[in-house]
Amino acid sequence: MTAEKLLYYIGEIDDSFIMQADISSSNGRTEKRFRLRWIPVIAAAAVCLALVIPFVLNRSPRQENIISDNSAAAAGPQQPQMSGAKPADENEDEGGSQSSAEDADYGAAFGFEGYLAYDISQLSNANPWKSDNDLATLPVFRNTVERDSAGQPLNLLSSEEMLQTARQTADLFGLVVIAEYTTPTAEEIERILEKLQGEDEQTIKMNTIADKAVAECVGAYITVNNDGSIVMTLTPETTDLINEIEKLNAFDDFAVMFDFGYELTEYEMYSIGLPLPDGYEFSYLNTSYEQAMKVTEYLFSQYCAFAGITEPGYNLFADYTFSGDICRLHTAVFENSGSLTERILNYNFNNIYFLATDKGGLAGIRFIRTDLSQKTGDYPIITVEKARELLSDNRYDTTVPEGFPGQEYIANAELIYKTGALEKEFKPYYRFLVEMPGMERENGLKTFGAFYVPAVDE
């Protein structure tokens, strides 16, 4: 999977699925397979991290997947470049990656949203909502990203607008542009048009729209996606620009990635990422909560003053791989001050994500600030007890292939917002993690499937 595509999936992922804690059969993902890890996939977040949809149980030790429909962001070259950084080739082998944003590496390799753990207490997160909260209402928002009948965003940036934004961003950081292009290019679009003669307007539109523009610079490159999100990839030559990250604060969705080369083993290629000081390591596999907290606090204090967060909330989520290794999926910071409603909204919609490389370095930083300007109102919410009744009455949404097994298997309940790019409205749901008795593994790992019940009173 290219870094760029990983970033894309990250944005397509519904924040609500990122367990806070929101892929192959339930019996088994292979423990060893050749795959590109953080090619800068490092990346992970591309912009593309809106965040998601149905998943596959059994996290692959890759990123916490977080990205939005057309927000693909390039994360770095596959091979070293002599004069400037170049995005990975979109046509390269996918290495067994999922075919849609909804199948992003979130957790399991099951093909549905599920999490592996020996006990539900291991699937903890920083959700400000607690079962004893006395909330009577919560706001609902209209998704400001309008889409056509095929789910494609409307009012996307044109090729020239993306190129212009890339140039302006390069100027902002004093970078010299040595090449620029869109994908597909104007010439490729012309060839596609010739092949699609006679097709309907929707098909032509979907196949000829430019999804991003890239400005290759000396020591860096800048990708602007047609939804307005941006990714800037830095090399050792331009590392110091990370200290100027606040210059990107005008964007509501941006990422800074690091291309510091790769390490190839028998089965995998690892991105090295930005080296961290002694005493700090950042990887997805077998990183304890204490280790993750230490590095997250350091990275936040070092690079994120621009966010203006006064009381940071640290949202660290992990589950387990099929073989029993801890796989840390989600490492984020949000503003945890203000009223309970404000904290819940920040937790779900406004986050800084830190991305690992599995080699101990920093893959990148992604910032997401969701547009909540179109509030439709504050609505009464049902109690969690009422939601449990609706769940028992089979009035729920889920990607789990088996039915709800019964009240006695409810392991956890929390109130979250579904924040995926395809949601027409952002509204609250109760998410129940339910132990699936027929999916327990021989090593004692249990599968907890996610079931959703709308929290807004009908």
N, C-alpha and C positions, 0 to 999 in steps of 0.2 A: 504494500500500500504506500503510495506516495505521501509525503508529509503534507502535501497540499490537500490530498483527499482526506487524510486523517483529520486535518483541521476542519475540513468541511463537515465531516461527520460530527465533530465536536460541536459544531454550531447547530446542527440539526437536532442535537440531543435535547430532549426536553429537560429543563432543569429539574423538573419534578422527578425525573427518573434517576437523577444522579444521586441517589440516596444521600442523599442528604442524609440516605443513602438514599431517579425516575425514574455461543451465540450459536451445526453440528448437532448433536443429539443430546438428550438428557443423560445419556449413558457415557458420553465421553468425549471430551476434547483431547486431542493428542497432546502429550506433554512436550514432545519435541517435534518441531516442524520448522522448516526454514521460513523465516519471516523478517521483514525489515522493521527494526524497532527504532522509532524516533529518527526517522530519516530526515531529518529533523523533523522527524516526526517527533521529532522533538516536538514537534509541533504538536499540537494537539489541540489545538485549539483553534483552530482557525476560526476563524471567524466563522466560519462556518459554524462555534460552539454555541447555538440558541438553546438548545438542549433538550427532550426526546421521546422516544417512540418504542416499539417493541424490541426487546433485546434477546440476547442469548446468554444463557447462564454460564458461568465459568469464565470469569474474567481472564483475558489474556493479559499477561503482565505488561500492558501497554498503558496508555493514558486514561485519564478519567474522562472520558469523552464528553465533550461539551461543544455546537455550530449551527447556522441557519440556511435554509435552502440554497441560495445562490451566493453564500458567503465563502466560497472556497478560498483558502489562503495558502499560498506557497510557503513552504517552510525551509527550504534549503536545497542546495544541489546534492545530487547523489555522488558526484565526483568533484574533487577539488578543481577550482577554476583559477586561471592565471591572473586575469585582470579584474574580474568582478564576479559576484555570485549569480548563479543561474538556477531557477526553479527546477525541481525534479520533473522529469518527463512524465506527462500524464498517461502515456501509453505503456509505461513499463509494467512488468508483471505485478499483479496485485498480491501475490504471495498468500493467497488463501483468504483475503479479507472479505468482509461482508459486502453484499451488493447494494445495500441501501443504508441511508442514515439511520434508519430505525434499527439496523443490525449492528450499530456501532459497538465497540468493545466495552460495554459497560460492565458487565459482570459476567454473566454466565455465558456459556456457549450453548445455551439451550434454544435460542430462537424465540425466547419470551423474556419478560422482565422477571428475573428471579435472582436470588442471592444465596450463596453457600456459606454456612457457618455451623459450628458445633452447637452453638446456643444463640438465641436471639439477642442476648446482651452484647454479643460481639458486633452487631450491626447498629452501632450507635452513631448519632450525628448531632449537629448543633442547632436543630430546629428550635426556635424560641417558643413555639406552641407546646403546651403541656396539657395533659388530659384534664387537669384541674383548673385550667384557665376559664375565666368567666367572660367569654366573648359572645355578644349577642348578634353582632353584624360584622360583615367583612365586605370590602369593595369588590366590584367586578369591573373589568376594563375591556374595552374593545381593542383588539390587536390592530395597531396602526398600519401594519403591512397588509395591504389589500391584495387579494389573489383572484385569478380568473377561475373558470370552471375546472381547469386541469390542475389547479393548485399552484400555478406559476405566479410569482409576485408581479404586480403591476408597478408602473412608474419606476422602473429600474434605471440606473445611470447608463447613459450612452457610452460608447467606446471613447469618444473624445472627452466626455466628462470624467471618466475613470483615468484616462491618461493625464488630464490636466491636474487631477487630484494627486496622482503619483508624482508629477513634476513639482508641484507645490510642496509636497511633503519632503521630497529630496532637498529642495531649497531651504526648507525650515531647519534641516539638520546639517546644512552645508555639504551635502553629498553631490558628487559629480555624476550625472547620468551619462552612461556610455552606450545604452541601447534601450529601446522601449518597444512594446508590442502588446497586442491583445490576444486572447484565445477565445474562440477561433479568430484568426486574422481576417482582414477584409478580403484577401484573396481566397481564403478557405471558405468564407461565407458565400462568395460568388459561385464557387464550385458546388457547394451544397445546394444553392438555389437552383442551379441547372438540373441537379439530380431530383429535386423535389417538385419540378414543374407538374402542375395538375393536382398536387396535394392540397388539403384544406389549409385555411389560414392559420389555424392553431398549430398544426404540425410544422408548418414552415417557421412560425415564430419560435417554437420550442427548440428548433434545430439550428437557428441562425443567430440567436442572441449571443453577444459576447459576454462571457461570465466574469472576466477579470482583465485587468491591465497590469503589466509588470514593467517597472523601471529598474533596469540593471544599473548598479552604481559601482564605483570603485570601493570594494570592501563591503558591499551590502546590496540588498535589493528590496524593492518596495512593491507589494501587491495590493491593488485596490479592487475589491469585488463589486459587482454591479448592485449590491444592496447597500453600498457605502462603507462596509467594514474594511479594515486595513490591517495588513501584516507587514512588519518591517523585520527583515532577517539580517542579523549582524554577524560578522566574522571577527577573528582576533584583531584584525586591523581597525575595526570600528567599535570595539567593545565599550569604550568609554561613553558612547552615545546612550547607553542604558541609563546613565545619570541625567539624561535630558528627556526622559520618558514623558514628563508632564506636558511636553509640546504636542502630544497626541490626545490630550484630554478633550479636545473639541469633538473627537469621535466618540460615539456611544458604544462602539465595538471595535476594539483593536488588540493586536498582539505584537509582542516583540520576541523574536525567536533567535536562537544562537546556533550557528553552524561552525562547529569547531572540529570537524572531521569525524571519522568513523573507526570503529574497531570491528573486525570481522572474525567470527568464530566459525566452528564447523557448521553450525546450523543457523546462525543469526548475524545480522549486521546491527551494531549498536551505534547510536549517535553519542558522542562524548559530551556535548553541551558545554555550558559555561562552568569552568571549575569553581568549586566553592572552597572557602577557607578551611583549614584543618579543624576537625571537630564537627563538620557539617557534611552530611551525605544525603542525597535526595534520589530515591529510587522507589519503584512500585512494589517490588517483591520483598517480603519479609522486613519491612520497615515498621517498627513498633509505633504505637501512638505517641509515646514520649519522644522518639526520634523525629517523627513527622512534625510534632508541635514545635520542637526546637528549631528545625530548619525553616518552618513556615513563619514563626515569629521573627527570625533573623531576616528572611527575604522581605517580609512586609516592612520592617523597620528600615531596611537598607534602600528599598527601591520605590516604596508606595506612598510617600508623603503627599504626592500630588492628589491622591484620592480624597483627602480631607476627612478620613475616618477618625472619629474621636474615641470610640470604644470598640475595638475590633472584636468580632466574633469569629472564631476559628472553626471552620467546618471540615473535619477530617473524617473521611469514611473509607472503610475497607471491608472486604469479605475474603473468601478463600478460593484458591484454585482447586481443581479436582484432586490434586495430590496433597492438599492440605497446607499449601503455602499462603501466608497472608498476602493479599494483593490490594494495595492502597489505591483506591479509585478516584478519590475526590479530595483535593487540597485547596481550600478557598478561604477567603476572608471577606466579611461583610460588616456594614455598620450595625452595631448591636445596641444602639442607644435610642431613646425616644419611647413612644407608646408601644404597646404590644403589637398593634396593627402595623405600625411603621417598621418594627423589627421583623415581623413576618414578611412584609413586602420586600425589605432589603435582602433577607435571607433567600427569597425565591427569585428575585429579579435583578439585583445589583451586586455583582461579585467580582473579586480579583482572583484569578486562578493561577496557581503555580504548577508548571509542568515539568515532570522529571524525565531522565534519560535512561534509567536503569544502570547507569555507570557512575552514579553518584553526583552528577552535575545538574545544572539547571537547563532544561530544554527551552523554556520560555515563560513569559508572563502574559496572561490575557485578561482584559478588562471588559466587562459587559454591564451596560446600563440600559435597561429596557424602557422604552417609551410607554409611560402609563398616563399620558395626557388625556386619553379619551375614556374617562370614567363614566360608566353608565349608571352608577348608584351604589349605595350601601344596602346590602340585602341580609335578611335574617338567616342565620345558619342553624342547622339542626344539631342536636347533641350527638356526641359520639355513640351514645347508647342507641339513639334512633338509627344512626348509620349502621350499627351492628345488626339491627333488625332488618333493615333493607338488604344488607349483605346476605342474611339468612334466607330472605325471600328471593334470592337470585336477581336482585336489582343492582347490578354492578357492571363495571367495565373491566376487562382484563385481557392480557395477551397469553395468560397461562392456558395450556391446551387441555387441562383437566378442570372439572367443575369444582366449586367451593366444597371442601370436604366436611364442613361443620364448624359450629361455634367453638368447640373445644380445641380447634387447631389454630385459632387466631392468636398470633404471637405478639403482635404489636400494632398500634394504630397511631397515625399522626395526621395532622391537617397540613396540606400543601396546596400550592397552585400548580396546575399544569401550564407549562410555559413554552411548549413546543411551537415552532414557527407556523405550523399548520392550524393551530388553535385560532378560531375566529374570535373567541373571547377568552380572557384570562380570568378564570374563576376558581374558587377553592374546592378541594375534594378531600375526603378522608381516604388515606391510603392504608390499607390493611396488609401487613405481611403475614401470610398464612403458611404454616408448615404443611408441606405436601407429603403425606405419609408414604405414598408409593414411590417417592423419589429420593429416599434416604440412601446414601452410599455405604459401601462396605466399611469404609474407614470412619464411619460415624458422622460424616458431614450431612447436614440436613439442607433441604431446598426450601427456601421461603419465597413463595410467589406473591406478586403484588396484585391486589384487587382494589378498584377505585369505586367510591360511592360519592356522588355530588353532595357537597356540604351546604349548598344554597337551598333554602326551604322552597319546595315546589309551590 
